Amino acid sequence: MGKSSILMINGSLQKRVHGLIGAFLKSGHLKSQVTKDMQRYVQETMSNWKDGHLIHLQDEAKLIVFQILVKGLIGLEPGEEMQILKQQFQEFIAGLMSLPVKLPGSRLYRSLQAKKKMVMLIQRTIQEKRMSEPRCPPRDVVDVLLNDSNDQLTDDLISDNMIDLMIPAEDSVPVLLTLAAKYLSDCPLALQQLEEENMQLKKSKSLLGETLQWTDYMSLSFTQDVITETLRMGNIISGIMRKAMKDVEIKGHLIPKGWCVFAYFRSVHLDDDLYEEAYCFNPWRWKGKDTGTCGFTPFGGGRRLCPGLDLARLEASIFLHHLVTGFTYVSAAINTCNFS
Ligand code: HEM
């Protein structure tokens, strides 16, 4: 990761970059674009699913999510360059956790080479954008950062950040989708209610001759509760690190300045004192409840709160909608949880 990565920087620059990216990822403009593209990619992908063929859901979801992500970040459409970027990104990721040996042929070396190639491709895109008129409203994150007047937002910072944004985003949503499918397979009641809610929306929209908008997907309350419960049980990011900048005392425990603390979400999200039958997948527990509490932090919190949280929820809603309305989904298990 580069020195100017959003994951590494602090202070006012992090606040600025985080604010710009977060506002764009939450914008109605991006959500409409994502909805249109995601519907198309999901339908294309699912139309290839044939009876009797094994489907690797996470891999299929990964390809869709990567295409959506790269378009939202740098404006690239699916095609040859997207394919190259995907290959290079996989090589780069493989070296993130590897022996620190930078000899030619080593995993780390190959990873760094892949990152260089990605940077070159993204910098070319930035140059092209710099030579054309600024786009208003911005269509991707590069547009947003280029339109800002802060002179710390150099081409190097922008290209590094595009790659570093792919790291938290690329895998998390496919894992969320895969876990949702798994938990639903284990819970026929939830699957049935999810199907009913989504079929109802599909029918009412088709009667009106309208296509589904992002607001339609987000208005599906039970679908949102299924996603919330999957985030709680799945703990896709198991926790976050924080460094104490000064001595801090929490509930009688001193954390000396300079110490690192790991806030472990799993121990909170699976705490029986906070969640009745915490190991049971029970989307109904969220009915009418506020998800913005300290006991539920799958997207972290504070000034580093995940800027992609709305996008993750929207992508999951679209995927689940097409999964349960396009296929007969057979649940194999009987859930023994008490939902009363
Ligand atoms: C299920 C999906 C996702 C989960 C569970 C998730 C979770 C998280 C968590 C726990 C953090 C750390 C927050 C903290 O330190 O307090 C984080 C940070 C971040 N996430 Fe996500 N994320 C998801 C999807 C996404 C997506 C789709 C994007 C972008 C398109 C994204 C971009 C980021 C970025 C840039 C940060 C760093 C923010 C900063 O340090 O200022 N994430 N995410």
Residues whose N, C-alpha, C, O or C-beta is under 5 A from the ligand:
A	BS01	HEM	I6 L7 H18 L165 P168 A169 S172 V173 L176 I236 I237 I240 P298 F299 G300 G301 R303 R304 L305 C306 P307 G308 L311 A312
